[in-house]
Amino acid sequence: QVQLVESGGGLVQAGGSLRLSCAASGRTFSSFAMGWFRQAPGRGRELVATITLSGGSTSYADSVKGRFTISRDNAKNTVYLQMNSLKPEDTAAYYCAGRVEGAGYNYWGQGTQVTVSS
């Protein structure tokens, strides 16, 4: 088991920045690939970014590419999502999730709200 706790959400004006953090406890953090998802009211869950176990490879949704950066610090058991040039359409609840190799995302945090005002 791994427990995930997100932080860093809030209200920001369009064009601003936020950094989300997701702290993990329990099983060895470095054995989990991690992802950030988001869900806006009335919309489905969207995969925003992923990062491999070592952090050597990342991927992004087209909607955030060039603006968001996912990273991880295995020594601190934490994954981050740096969000720059935020837009109102980025408004959503953001969730971090973890998966072991060969499995789906089975471990989820409680979410943190990001609201971008125009």
Biopython code that builds the backbone (N, CA, C, O; Angstrom):
import numpy as np
from Bio.PDB.StructureBuilder import StructureBuilder

atoms = [
    (1, "GLN", "N", (0.833, -1.186, 0.000)),
    (1, "GLN", "CA", (0.000, 0.000, 0.000)),
    (1, "GLN", "C", (0.874, 1.243, 0.000)),
    (1, "GLN", "O", (1.980, 1.248, 0.540)),
    (2, "VAL", "N", (0.360, 2.283, -0.609)),
    (2, "VAL", "CA", (1.009, 3.586, -0.541)),
    (2, "VAL", "C", (-0.086, 4.621, -0.344)),
    (2, "VAL", "O", (-1.156, 4.539, -0.947)),
    (3, "GLN", "N", (0.195, 5.578, 0.493)),
    (3, "GLN", "CA", (-0.746, 6.664, 0.738)),
    (3, "GLN", "C", (-0.210, 7.916, 0.057)),
    (3, "GLN", "O", (0.981, 8.219, 0.135)),
    (4, "LEU", "N", (-1.097, 8.631, -0.604)),
    (4, "LEU", "CA", (-0.719, 9.817, -1.372)),
    (4, "LEU", "C", (-1.496, 11.024, -0.868)),
    (4, "LEU", "O", (-2.711, 10.952, -0.683)),
    (5, "VAL", "N", (-0.801, 12.125, -0.646)),
    (5, "VAL", "CA", (-1.429, 13.354, -0.168)),
    (5, "VAL", "C", (-0.956, 14.518, -1.029)),
    (5, "VAL", "O", (0.232, 14.839, -1.067)),
    (6, "GLU", "N", (-1.910, 15.146, -1.721)),
    (6, "GLU", "CA", (-1.590, 16.287, -2.568)),
    (6, "GLU", "C", (-1.672, 17.583, -1.777)),
    (6, "GLU", "O", (-2.380, 17.678, -0.774)),
    (7, "SER", "N", (-0.936, 18.572, -2.250)),
    (7, "SER", "CA", (-1.002, 19.925, -1.686)),
    (7, "SER", "C", (-0.562, 20.906, -2.758)),
    (7, "SER", "O", (-0.006, 20.524, -3.788)),
    (8, "GLY", "N", (-0.823, 22.175, -2.493)),
    (8, "GLY", "CA", (-0.341, 23.223, -3.388)),
    (8, "GLY", "C", (-1.385, 23.846, -4.280)),
    (8, "GLY", "O", (-1.087, 24.787, -5.015)),
    (9, "GLY", "N", (-2.612, 23.339, -4.234)),
    (9, "GLY", "CA", (-3.653, 23.950, -5.037)),
    (9, "GLY", "C", (-4.060, 25.307, -4.504)),
    (9, "GLY", "O", (-3.639, 25.722, -3.424)),
    (10, "GLY", "N", (-4.881, 25.988, -5.276)),
    (10, "GLY", "CA", (-5.353, 27.296, -4.839)),
    (10, "GLY", "C", (-5.954, 28.081, -5.976)),
    (10, "GLY", "O", (-6.238, 27.546, -7.048)),
    (11, "LEU", "N", (-6.143, 29.365, -5.720)),
    (11, "LEU", "CA", (-6.722, 30.291, -6.698)),
    (11, "LEU", "C", (-5.600, 31.139, -7.277)),
    (11, "LEU", "O", (-4.799, 31.715, -6.540)),
    (12, "VAL", "N", (-5.549, 31.213, -8.595)),
    (12, "VAL", "CA", (-4.513, 31.984, -9.266)),
    (12, "VAL", "C", (-5.110, 32.658, -10.486)),
    (12, "VAL", "O", (-6.066, 32.150, -11.071)),
    (13, "GLN", "N", (-4.561, 33.784, -10.871)),
    (13, "GLN", "CA", (-5.021, 34.470, -12.072)),
    (13, "GLN", "C", (-4.441, 33.804, -13.319)),
    (13, "GLN", "O", (-3.386, 33.170, -13.275)),
    (14, "ALA", "N", (-5.146, 33.964, -14.410)),
    (14, "ALA", "CA", (-4.653, 33.446, -15.676)),
    (14, "ALA", "C", (-3.251, 33.989, -15.948)),
    (14, "ALA", "O", (-2.964, 35.164, -15.723)),
    (15, "GLY", "N", (-2.394, 33.102, -16.436)),
    (15, "GLY", "CA", (-1.007, 33.461, -16.663)),
    (15, "GLY", "C", (-0.087, 33.179, -15.496)),
    (15, "GLY", "O", (1.135, 33.245, -15.628)),
    (16, "GLY", "N", (-0.667, 32.869, -14.362)),
    (16, "GLY", "CA", (0.118, 32.605, -13.171)),
    (16, "GLY", "C", (0.622, 31.172, -13.110)),
    (16, "GLY", "O", (0.450, 30.385, -14.041)),
    (17, "SER", "N", (1.252, 30.863, -11.977)),
    (17, "SER", "CA", (1.867, 29.553, -11.783)),
    (17, "SER", "C", (1.483, 28.971, -10.435)),
    (17, "SER", "O", (1.199, 29.695, -9.481)),
    (18, "LEU", "N", (1.480, 27.659, -10.378)),
    (18, "LEU", "CA", (1.326, 26.911, -9.136)),
    (18, "LEU", "C", (2.196, 25.672, -9.219)),
    (18, "LEU", "O", (2.456, 25.151, -10.304)),
    (19, "ARG", "N", (2.643, 25.206, -8.060)),
    (19, "ARG", "CA", (3.337, 23.924, -8.009)),
    (19, "ARG", "C", (2.588, 22.999, -7.070)),
    (19, "ARG", "O", (2.434, 23.289, -5.884)),
    (20, "LEU", "N", (2.131, 21.896, -7.607)),
    (20, "LEU", "CA", (1.472, 20.879, -6.802)),
    (20, "LEU", "C", (2.502, 19.869, -6.319)),
    (20, "LEU", "O", (3.461, 19.545, -7.021)),
    (21, "SER", "N", (2.283, 19.387, -5.120)),
    (21, "SER", "CA", (3.131, 18.347, -4.555)),
    (21, "SER", "C", (2.270, 17.155, -4.169)),
    (21, "SER", "O", (1.097, 17.304, -3.827)),
    (22, "CYS", "N", (2.856, 15.992, -4.227)),
    (22, "CYS", "CA", (2.170, 14.768, -3.807)),
    (22, "CYS", "C", (3.164, 13.955, -2.981)),
    (22, "CYS", "O", (4.137, 13.414, -3.506)),
    (23, "ALA", "N", (2.900, 13.885, -1.695)),
    (23, "ALA", "CA", (3.784, 13.170, -0.782)),
    (23, "ALA", "C", (3.284, 11.749, -0.584)),
    (23, "ALA", "O", (2.098, 11.523, -0.348)),
    (24, "ALA", "N", (4.192, 10.805, -0.681)),
    (24, "ALA", "CA", (3.839, 9.389, -0.565)),
    (24, "ALA", "C", (4.399, 8.800, 0.710)),
    (24, "ALA", "O", (5.480, 9.176, 1.165)),
    (25, "SER", "N", (3.662, 7.883, 1.274)),
    (25, "SER", "CA", (4.137, 7.121, 2.432)),
    (25, "SER", "C", (3.669, 5.688, 2.277)),
    (25, "SER", "O", (2.714, 5.405, 1.554)),
    (26, "GLY", "N", (4.348, 4.796, 2.960)),
    (26, "GLY", "CA", (3.991, 3.387, 2.864)),
    (26, "GLY", "C", (5.051, 2.627, 2.089)),
    (26, "GLY", "O", (6.227, 2.641, 2.453)),
    (27, "ARG", "N", (4.642, 1.978, 1.040)),
    (27, "ARG", "CA", (5.572, 1.196, 0.236)),
    (27, "ARG", "C", (6.622, 2.077, -0.418)),
    (27, "ARG", "O", (6.464, 3.296, -0.489)),
    (28, "THR", "N", (7.682, 1.465, -0.890)),
    (28, "THR", "CA", (8.788, 2.186, -1.498)),
    (28, "THR", "C", (8.305, 3.019, -2.675)),
    (28, "THR", "O", (7.814, 2.496, -3.675)),
    (29, "PHE", "N", (8.456, 4.314, -2.530)),
    (29, "PHE", "CA", (7.948, 5.253, -3.534)),
    (29, "PHE", "C", (8.589, 5.008, -4.891)),
    (29, "PHE", "O", (7.930, 5.140, -5.922)),
    (30, "SER", "N", (9.862, 4.654, -4.897)),
    (30, "SER", "CA", (10.572, 4.504, -6.163)),
    (30, "SER", "C", (10.109, 3.293, -6.966)),
    (30, "SER", "O", (10.547, 3.105, -8.101)),
    (31, "SER", "N", (9.246, 2.482, -6.404)),
    (31, "SER", "CA", (8.706, 1.343, -7.141)),
    (31, "SER", "C", (7.407, 1.685, -7.863)),
    (31, "SER", "O", (6.787, 0.816, -8.475)),
    (32, "PHE", "N", (6.997, 2.945, -7.792)),
    (32, "PHE", "CA", (5.748, 3.372, -8.418)),
    (32, "PHE", "C", (6.011, 4.364, -9.539)),
    (32, "PHE", "O", (6.717, 5.355, -9.352)),
    (33, "ALA", "N", (5.442, 4.094, -10.699)),
    (33, "ALA", "CA", (5.303, 5.140, -11.695)),
    (33, "ALA", "C", (4.170, 6.046, -11.234)),
    (33, "ALA", "O", (3.205, 5.581, -10.628)),
    (34, "MET", "N", (4.286, 7.323, -11.517)),
    (34, "MET", "CA", (3.322, 8.285, -10.992)),
    (34, "MET", "C", (2.674, 9.083, -12.108)),
    (34, "MET", "O", (3.242, 9.267, -13.185)),
    (35, "GLY", "N", (1.481, 9.547, -11.821)),
    (35, "GLY", "CA", (0.769, 10.385, -12.775)),
    (35, "GLY", "C", (-0.018, 11.460, -12.060)),
    (35, "GLY", "O", (-0.363, 11.328, -10.886)),
    (36, "TRP", "N", (-0.294, 12.519, -12.783)),
    (36, "TRP", "CA", (-1.219, 13.561, -12.331)),
    (36, "TRP", "C", (-2.427, 13.535, -13.259)),
    (36, "TRP", "O", (-2.298, 13.512, -14.483)),
    (37, "PHE", "N", (-3.588, 13.539, -12.648)),
    (37, "PHE", "CA", (-4.862, 13.585, -13.358)),
    (37, "PHE", "C", (-5.609, 14.834, -12.918)),
    (37, "PHE", "O", (-5.286, 15.439, -11.895)),
    (38, "ARG", "N", (-6.607, 15.211, -13.700)),
    (38, "ARG", "CA", (-7.482, 16.291, -13.268)),
    (38, "ARG", "C", (-8.904, 16.008, -13.718)),
    (38, "ARG", "O", (-9.147, 15.287, -14.686)),
    (39, "GLN", "N", (-9.828, 16.598, -12.987)),
    (39, "GLN", "CA", (-11.238, 16.449, -13.324)),
    (39, "GLN", "C", (-11.964, 17.742, -13.038)),
    (39, "GLN", "O", (-12.007, 18.211, -11.900)),
    (40, "ALA", "N", (-12.533, 18.312, -14.081)),
    (40, "ALA", "CA", (-13.327, 19.532, -13.955)),
    (40, "ALA", "C", (-14.785, 19.143, -13.765)),
    (40, "ALA", "O", (-15.185, 18.048, -14.161)),
    (41, "PRO", "N", (-15.586, 20.016, -13.167)),
    (41, "PRO", "CA", (-16.999, 19.705, -12.949)),
    (41, "PRO", "C", (-17.698, 19.355, -14.259)),
    (41, "PRO", "O", (-17.580, 20.079, -15.248)),
    (42, "GLY", "N", (-18.417, 18.255, -14.257)),
    (42, "GLY", "CA", (-19.168, 17.848, -15.425)),
    (42, "GLY", "C", (-18.343, 17.214, -16.532)),
    (42, "GLY", "O", (-18.851, 16.933, -17.617)),
    (43, "ARG", "N", (-17.057, 16.991, -16.244)),
    (43, "ARG", "CA", (-16.184, 16.411, -17.264)),
    (43, "ARG", "C", (-15.529, 15.147, -16.725)),
    (43, "ARG", "O", (-15.492, 14.922, -15.516)),
    (44, "GLY", "N", (-15.020, 14.335, -17.626)),
    (44, "GLY", "CA", (-14.344, 13.118, -17.232)),
    (44, "GLY", "C", (-12.944, 13.397, -16.718)),
    (44, "GLY", "O", (-12.425, 14.506, -16.846)),
    (45, "ARG", "N", (-12.350, 12.382, -16.141)),
    (45, "ARG", "CA", (-10.998, 12.517, -15.624)),
    (45, "ARG", "C", (-10.009, 12.512, -16.777)),
    (45, "ARG", "O", (-10.128, 11.719, -17.711)),
    (46, "GLU", "N", (-9.038, 13.398, -16.700)),
    (46, "GLU", "CA", (-8.043, 13.559, -17.765)),
    (46, "GLU", "C", (-6.659, 13.278, -17.220)),
    (46, "GLU", "O", (-6.281, 13.794, -16.168)),
    (47, "LEU", "N", (-5.906, 12.463, -17.932)),
    (47, "LEU", "CA", (-4.514, 12.238, -17.568)),
    (47, "LEU", "C", (-3.695, 13.430, -18.038)),
    (47, "LEU", "O", (-3.677, 13.747, -19.227)),
    (48, "VAL", "N", (-3.023, 14.083, -17.112)),
    (48, "VAL", "CA", (-2.297, 15.308, -17.408)),
    (48, "VAL", "C", (-0.828, 15.025, -17.699)),
    (48, "VAL", "O", (-0.279, 15.524, -18.681)),
    (49, "ALA", "N", (-0.189, 14.226, -16.847)),
    (49, "ALA", "CA", (1.248, 13.975, -16.988)),
    (49, "ALA", "C", (1.612, 12.688, -16.280)),
    (49, "ALA", "O", (0.969, 12.283, -15.311)),
    (50, "THR", "N", (2.662, 12.050, -16.785)),
    (50, "THR", "CA", (3.166, 10.832, -16.157)),
    (50, "THR", "C", (4.678, 10.902, -16.044)),
    (50, "THR", "O", (5.346, 11.646, -16.761)),
    (51, "ILE", "N", (5.196, 10.103, -15.118)),
    (51, "ILE", "CA", (6.636, 10.024, -14.935)),
    (51, "ILE", "C", (6.993, 8.606, -14.514)),
    (51, "ILE", "O", (6.278, 7.973, -13.737)),
    (52, "THR", "N", (8.107, 8.123, -15.040)),
    (52, "THR", "CA", (8.529, 6.760, -14.748)),
    (52, "THR", "C", (9.170, 6.657, -13.370)),
    (52, "THR", "O", (9.346, 7.658, -12.675)),
    (53, "LEU", "N", (9.517, 5.429, -12.986)),
    (53, "LEU", "CA", (10.013, 5.160, -11.637)),
    (53, "LEU", "C", (11.221, 6.028, -11.274)),
    (53, "LEU", "O", (11.306, 6.577, -10.176)),
    (54, "SER", "N", (12.140, 6.135, -12.213)),
    (54, "SER", "CA", (13.369, 6.888, -11.947)),
    (54, "SER", "C", (13.245, 8.354, -12.300)),
    (54, "SER", "O", (14.110, 9.160, -11.960)),
    (55, "GLY", "N", (12.166, 8.696, -12.982)),
    (55, "GLY", "CA", (11.997, 10.067, -13.447)),
    (55, "GLY", "C", (12.651, 10.329, -14.786)),
    (55, "GLY", "O", (12.699, 11.469, -15.247)),
    (56, "GLY", "N", (13.155, 9.280, -15.411)),
    (56, "GLY", "CA", (13.880, 9.472, -16.663)),
    (56, "GLY", "C", (13.015, 9.734, -17.876)),
    (56, "GLY", "O", (13.502, 10.196, -18.908)),
    (57, "SER", "N", (11.738, 9.442, -17.752)),
    (57, "SER", "CA", (10.838, 9.640, -18.881)),
    (57, "SER", "C", (9.529, 10.236, -18.393)),
    (57, "SER", "O", (8.982, 9.819, -17.371)),
    (58, "THR", "N", (9.033, 11.217, -19.138)),
    (58, "THR", "CA", (7.779, 11.881, -18.803)),
    (58, "THR", "C", (6.901, 11.968, -20.044)),
    (58, "THR", "O", (7.378, 11.852, -21.174)),
    (59, "SER", "N", (5.622, 12.172, -19.813)),
    (59, "SER", "CA", (4.689, 12.393, -20.911)),
    (59, "SER", "C", (3.630, 13.378, -20.461)),
    (59, "SER", "O", (3.375, 13.533, -19.267)),
    (60, "TYR", "N", (3.006, 14.054, -21.444)),
    (60, "TYR", "CA", (2.050, 15.109, -21.131)),
    (60, "TYR", "C", (0.865, 15.061, -22.085)),
    (60, "TYR", "O", (0.992, 14.669, -23.245)),
    (61, "ALA", "N", (-0.286, 15.468, -21.572)),
    (61, "ALA", "CA", (-1.420, 15.700, -22.438)),
    (61, "ALA", "C", (-1.105, 16.892, -23.339)),
    (61, "ALA", "O", (-0.383, 17.809, -22.948)),
    (62, "ASP", "N", (-1.651, 16.862, -24.536)),
    (62, "ASP", "CA", (-1.400, 17.968, -25.471)),
    (62, "ASP", "C", (-1.846, 19.300, -24.899)),
    (62, "ASP", "O", (-1.255, 20.336, -25.201)),
    (63, "SER", "N", (-2.878, 19.281, -24.081)),
    (63, "SER", "CA", (-3.439, 20.519, -23.547)),
    (63, "SER", "C", (-2.503, 21.224, -22.575)),
    (63, "SER", "O", (-2.678, 22.414, -22.312)),
    (64, "VAL", "N", (-1.518, 20.519, -22.036)),
    (64, "VAL", "CA", (-0.620, 21.131, -21.053)),
    (64, "VAL", "C", (0.830, 21.123, -21.497)),
    (64, "VAL", "O", (1.693, 21.677, -20.815)),
    (65, "LYS", "N", (1.105, 20.506, -22.626)),
    (65, "LYS", "CA", (2.476, 20.378, -23.089)),
    (65, "LYS", "C", (3.108, 21.750, -23.273)),
    (65, "LYS", "O", (2.521, 22.649, -23.876)),
    (66, "GLY", "N", (4.314, 21.889, -22.741)),
    (66, "GLY", "CA", (5.015, 23.163, -22.815)),
    (66, "GLY", "C", (4.703, 24.112, -21.679)),
    (66, "GLY", "O", (5.384, 25.124, -21.511)),
    (67, "ARG", "N", (3.672, 23.797, -20.888)),
    (67, "ARG", "CA", (3.294, 24.663, -19.759)),
    (67, "ARG", "C", (3.484, 23.962, -18.408)),
    (67, "ARG", "O", (3.830, 24.603, -17.415)),
    (68, "PHE", "N", (3.261, 22.672, -18.378)),
    (68, "PHE", "CA", (3.358, 21.897, -17.141)),
    (68, "PHE", "C", (4.604, 21.025, -17.176)),
    (68, "PHE", "O", (5.034, 20.575, -18.239)),
    (69, "THR", "N", (5.178, 20.792, -16.001)),
    (69, "THR", "CA", (6.333, 19.911, -15.868)),
    (69, "THR", "C", (6.141, 18.995, -14.673)),
    (69, "THR", "O", (5.912, 19.455, -13.554)),
    (70, "ILE", "N", (6.236, 17.699, -14.920)),
    (70, "ILE", "CA", (6.161, 16.721, -13.833)),
    (70, "ILE", "C", (7.582, 16.319, -13.456)),
    (70, "ILE", "O", (8.447, 16.166, -14.318)),
    (71, "SER", "N", (7.808, 16.152, -12.163)),
    (71, "SER", "CA", (9.120, 15.718, -11.684)),
    (71, "SER", "C", (8.917, 14.932, -10.397)),
    (71, "SER", "O", (7.833, 14.938, -9.814)),
    (72, "ARG", "N", (9.964, 14.264, -9.968)),
    (72, "ARG", "CA", (9.867, 13.512, -8.723)),
    (72, "ARG", "C", (11.197, 13.546, -8.005)),
    (72, "ARG", "O", (12.257, 13.669, -8.620)),
    (73, "ASP", "N", (11.118, 13.434, -6.683)),
    (73, "ASP", "CA", (12.298, 13.335, -5.839)),
    (73, "ASP", "C", (12.104, 12.077, -4.994)),
    (73, "ASP", "O", (11.392, 12.099, -3.990)),
    (74, "ASN", "N", (12.731, 11.001, -5.401)),
    (74, "ASN", "CA", (12.538, 9.723, -4.696)),
    (74, "ASN", "C", (13.106, 9.763, -3.285)),
    (74, "ASN", "O", (12.653, 9.014, -2.419)),
    (75, "ALA", "N", (14.079, 10.614, -3.039)),
    (75, "ALA", "CA", (14.629, 10.745, -1.686)),
    (75, "ALA", "C", (13.619, 11.389, -0.742)),
    (75, "ALA", "O", (13.651, 11.155, 0.466)),
    (76, "LYS", "N", (12.724, 12.200, -1.297)),
    (76, "LYS", "CA", (11.707, 12.877, -0.492)),
    (76, "LYS", "C", (10.327, 12.234, -0.654)),
    (76, "LYS", "O", (9.345, 12.710, -0.086)),
    (77, "ASN", "N", (10.260, 11.147, -1.436)),
    (77, "ASN", "CA", (8.982, 10.457, -1.658)),
    (77, "ASN", "C", (7.905, 11.415, -2.159)),
    (77, "ASN", "O", (6.763, 11.379, -1.702)),
    (78, "THR", "N", (8.281, 12.257, -3.090)),
    (78, "THR", "CA", (7.366, 13.294, -3.545)),
    (78, "THR", "C", (7.414, 13.435, -5.065)),
    (78, "THR", "O", (8.476, 13.358, -5.682)),
    (79, "VAL", "N", (6.245, 13.641, -5.647)),
    (79, "VAL", "CA", (6.138, 13.970, -7.064)),
    (79, "VAL", "C", (5.521, 15.363, -7.163)),
    (79, "VAL", "O", (4.669, 15.738, -6.357)),
    (80, "TYR", "N", (5.961, 16.114, -8.153)),
    (80, "TYR", "CA", (5.550, 17.497, -8.308)),
    (80, "TYR", "C", (4.900, 17.715, -9.678)),
    (80, "TYR", "O", (5.133, 16.971, -10.631)),
    (81, "LEU", "N", (4.085, 18.754, -9.734)),
    (81, "LEU", "CA", (3.568, 19.221, -11.008)),
    (81, "LEU", "C", (3.699, 20.740, -11.017)),
    (81, "LEU", "O", (2.938, 21.446, -10.356)),
    (82, "GLN", "N", (4.665, 21.227, -11.768)),
    (82, "GLN", "CA", (4.844, 22.666, -11.937)),
    (82, "GLN", "C", (3.945, 23.126, -13.073)),
    (82, "GLN", "O", (4.047, 22.635, -14.197)),
    (83, "MET", "N", (3.073, 24.064, -12.773)),
    (83, "MET", "CA", (2.100, 24.533, -13.754)),
    (83, "MET", "C", (2.332, 26.012, -14.015)),
    (83, "MET", "O", (2.169, 26.841, -13.120)),
    (84, "ASN", "N", (2.707, 26.334, -15.228)),
    (84, "ASN", "CA", (2.958, 27.713, -15.638)),
    (84, "ASN", "C", (1.946, 28.142, -16.693)),
    (84, "ASN", "O", (1.265, 27.313, -17.298)),
    (85, "SER", "N", (1.863, 29.432, -16.896)),
    (85, "SER", "CA", (0.956, 29.995, -17.912)),
    (85, "SER", "C", (-0.439, 29.397, -17.780)),
    (85, "SER", "O", (-1.029, 28.947, -18.762)),
    (86, "LEU", "N", (-0.946, 29.397, -16.586)),
    (86, "LEU", "CA", (-2.236, 28.760, -16.325)),
    (86, "LEU", "C", (-3.367, 29.482, -17.044)),
    (86, "LEU", "O", (-3.355, 30.700, -17.216)),
    (87, "LYS", "N", (-4.341, 28.684, -17.455)),
    (87, "LYS", "CA", (-5.506, 29.185, -18.182)),
    (87, "LYS", "C", (-6.770, 28.831, -17.396)),
    (87, "LYS", "O", (-6.753, 27.892, -16.600)),
    (88, "PRO", "N", (-7.849, 29.556, -17.603)),
    (88, "PRO", "CA", (-9.097, 29.207, -16.906)),
    (88, "PRO", "C", (-9.526, 27.758, -17.160)),
    (88, "PRO", "O", (-10.119, 27.127, -16.286)),
    (89, "GLU", "N", (-9.234, 27.242, -18.328)),
    (89, "GLU", "CA", (-9.614, 25.857, -18.627)),
    (89, "GLU", "C", (-8.777, 24.822, -17.875)),
    (89, "GLU", "O", (-9.057, 23.625, -17.954)),
    (90, "ASP", "N", (-7.759, 25.271, -17.150)),
    (90, "ASP", "CA", (-7.001, 24.363, -16.283)),
    (90, "ASP", "C", (-7.694, 24.166, -14.936)),
    (90, "ASP", "O", (-7.267, 23.335, -14.134)),
    (91, "THR", "N", (-8.745, 24.915, -14.688)),
    (91, "THR", "CA", (-9.484, 24.786, -13.438)),
    (91, "THR", "C", (-10.038, 23.378, -13.293)),
    (91, "THR", "O", (-10.762, 22.889, -14.160)),
    (92, "ALA", "N", (-9.688, 22.731, -12.182)),
    (92, "ALA", "CA", (-10.092, 21.345, -11.949)),
    (92, "ALA", "C", (-9.582, 20.897, -10.588)),
    (92, "ALA", "O", (-8.768, 21.569, -9.954)),
    (93, "ALA", "N", (-10.078, 19.751, -10.160)),
    (93, "ALA", "CA", (-9.452, 19.049, -9.040)),
    (93, "ALA", "C", (-8.323, 18.199, -9.615)),
    (93, "ALA", "O", (-8.511, 17.457, -10.580)),
    (94, "TYR", "N", (-7.164, 18.321, -9.011)),
    (94, "TYR", "CA", (-5.989, 17.598, -9.483)),
    (94, "TYR", "C", (-5.657, 16.466, -8.509)),
    (94, "TYR", "O", (-5.648, 16.644, -7.291)),
    (95, "TYR", "N", (-5.384, 15.303, -9.088)),
    (95, "TYR", "CA", (-5.104, 14.106, -8.299)),
    (95, "TYR", "C", (-3.770, 13.500, -8.725)),
    (95, "TYR", "O", (-3.459, 13.441, -9.914)),
    (96, "CYS", "N", (-2.997, 13.058, -7.761)),
    (96, "CYS", "CA", (-1.849, 12.236, -8.112)),
    (96, "CYS", "C", (-2.240, 10.776, -7.930)),
    (96, "CYS", "O", (-3.106, 10.436, -7.124)),
    (97, "ALA", "N", (-1.580, 9.932, -8.698)),
    (97, "ALA", "CA", (-1.876, 8.507, -8.658)),
    (97, "ALA", "C", (-0.597, 7.723, -8.911)),
    (97, "ALA", "O", (0.323, 8.196, -9.578)),
    (98, "GLY", "N", (-0.561, 6.520, -8.366)),
    (98, "GLY", "CA", (0.608, 5.670, -8.530)),
    (98, "GLY", "C", (0.228, 4.292, -9.026)),
    (98, "GLY", "O", (-0.868, 3.793, -8.772)),
    (99, "ARG", "N", (1.158, 3.695, -9.736)),
    (99, "ARG", "CA", (0.946, 2.334, -10.206)),
    (99, "ARG", "C", (2.273, 1.580, -10.191)),
    (99, "ARG", "O", (3.343, 2.156, -10.388)),
    (100, "VAL", "N", (2.169, 0.290, -9.953)),
    (100, "VAL", "CA", (3.343, -0.554, -10.075)),
    (100, "VAL", "C", (3.429, -1.033, -11.509)),
    (100, "VAL", "O", (2.441, -0.988, -12.242)),
    (101, "GLU", "N", (4.600, -1.489, -11.913)),
    (101, "GLU", "CA", (4.821, -1.894, -13.296)),
    (101, "GLU", "C", (3.847, -2.993, -13.693)),
    (101, "GLU", "O", (3.676, -3.981, -12.978)),
    (102, "GLY", "N", (3.217, -2.807, -14.835)),
    (102, "GLY", "CA", (2.282, -3.801, -15.336)),
    (102, "GLY", "C", (0.868, -3.659, -14.834)),
    (102, "GLY", "O", (-0.007, -4.428, -15.235)),
    (103, "ALA", "N", (0.621, -2.703, -13.973)),
    (103, "ALA", "CA", (-0.716, -2.516, -13.420)),
    (103, "ALA", "C", (-1.233, -1.126, -13.745)),
    (103, "ALA", "O", (-0.494, -0.261, -14.216)),
    (104, "GLY", "N", (-2.515, -0.932, -13.483)),
    (104, "GLY", "CA", (-3.100, 0.388, -13.647)),
    (104, "GLY", "C", (-2.868, 1.248, -12.425)),
    (104, "GLY", "O", (-2.244, 0.826, -11.451)),
    (105, "TYR", "N", (-3.384, 2.465, -12.497)),
    (105, "TYR", "CA", (-3.243, 3.378, -11.365)),
    (105, "TYR", "C", (-4.204, 2.939, -10.262)),
    (105, "TYR", "O", (-5.409, 3.177, -10.344)),
    (106, "ASN", "N", (-3.672, 2.314, -9.258)),
    (106, "ASN", "CA", (-4.487, 1.774, -8.175)),
    (106, "ASN", "C", (-4.446, 2.607, -6.906)),
    (106, "ASN", "O", (-5.239, 2.387, -5.990)),
    (107, "TYR", "N", (-3.529, 3.561, -6.846)),
    (107, "TYR", "CA", (-3.345, 4.346, -5.638)),
    (107, "TYR", "C", (-3.573, 5.808, -5.969)),
    (107, "TYR", "O", (-2.973, 6.358, -6.892)),
    (108, "TRP", "N", (-4.462, 6.431, -5.188)),
    (108, "TRP", "CA", (-4.906, 7.780, -5.487)),
    (108, "TRP", "C", (-4.858, 8.662, -4.251)),
    (108, "TRP", "O", (-5.108, 8.211, -3.133)),
    (109, "GLY", "N", (-4.532, 9.931, -4.478)),
    (109, "GLY", "CA", (-4.661, 10.905, -3.420)),
    (109, "GLY", "C", (-6.073, 11.441, -3.352)),
    (109, "GLY", "O", (-6.940, 11.035, -4.126)),
    (110, "GLN", "N", (-6.302, 12.358, -2.422)),
    (110, "GLN", "CA", (-7.641, 12.892, -2.213)),
    (110, "GLN", "C", (-7.941, 14.071, -3.123)),
    (110, "GLN", "O", (-9.094, 14.488, -3.240)),
    (111, "GLY", "N", (-6.924, 14.609, -3.763)),
    (111, "GLY", "CA", (-7.117, 15.705, -4.697)),
    (111, "GLY", "C", (-6.862, 17.066, -4.092)),
    (111, "GLY", "O", (-6.993, 17.257, -2.883)),
    (112, "THR", "N", (-6.500, 18.001, -4.935)),
    (112, "THR", "CA", (-6.333, 19.398, -4.545)),
    (112, "THR", "C", (-6.930, 20.269, -5.640)),
    (112, "THR", "O", (-6.740, 20.008, -6.828)),
    (113, "GLN", "N", (-7.651, 21.303, -5.231)),
    (113, "GLN", "CA", (-8.385, 22.131, -6.191)),
    (113, "GLN", "C", (-7.491, 23.230, -6.743)),
    (113, "GLN", "O", (-6.782, 23.913, -6.005)),
    (114, "VAL", "N", (-7.545, 23.379, -8.045)),
    (114, "VAL", "CA", (-6.875, 24.481, -8.728)),
    (114, "VAL", "C", (-7.944, 25.295, -9.451)),
    (114, "VAL", "O", (-8.713, 24.760, -10.250)),
    (115, "THR", "N", (-7.982, 26.584, -9.164)),
    (115, "THR", "CA", (-8.940, 27.474, -9.799)),
    (115, "THR", "C", (-8.179, 28.618, -10.449)),
    (115, "THR", "O", (-7.418, 29.324, -9.787)),
    (116, "VAL", "N", (-8.386, 28.796, -11.744)),
    (116, "VAL", "CA", (-7.707, 29.844, -12.493)),
    (116, "VAL", "C", (-8.746, 30.868, -12.931)),
    (116, "VAL", "O", (-9.676, 30.544, -13.670)),
    (117, "SER", "N", (-8.586, 32.079, -12.481)),
    (117, "SER", "CA", (-9.537, 33.140, -12.812)),
    (117, "SER", "C", (-9.061, 33.901, -14.045)),
    (117, "SER", "O", (-7.863, 34.048, -14.285)),
    (118, "SER", "N", (-10.025, 34.377, -14.814)),
    (118, "SER", "CA", (-9.685, 35.111, -16.054)),
    (118, "SER", "C", (-9.555, 36.590, -15.805)),
    (118, "SER", "O", (-9.275, 37.349, -16.732)),
]
sb = StructureBuilder()
sb.init_structure("model")
sb.init_model(0)
sb.init_chain("A")
sb.init_seg("    ")
for serial, (resi, resn, name, xyz) in enumerate(atoms, 1):
    if name == "N":
        sb.init_residue(resn, " ", resi, " ")
    sb.init_atom(name, np.array(xyz, "f"), 0.0, 1.0, " ", f" {name:<3s}", serial, name[0])
structure = sb.get_structure()
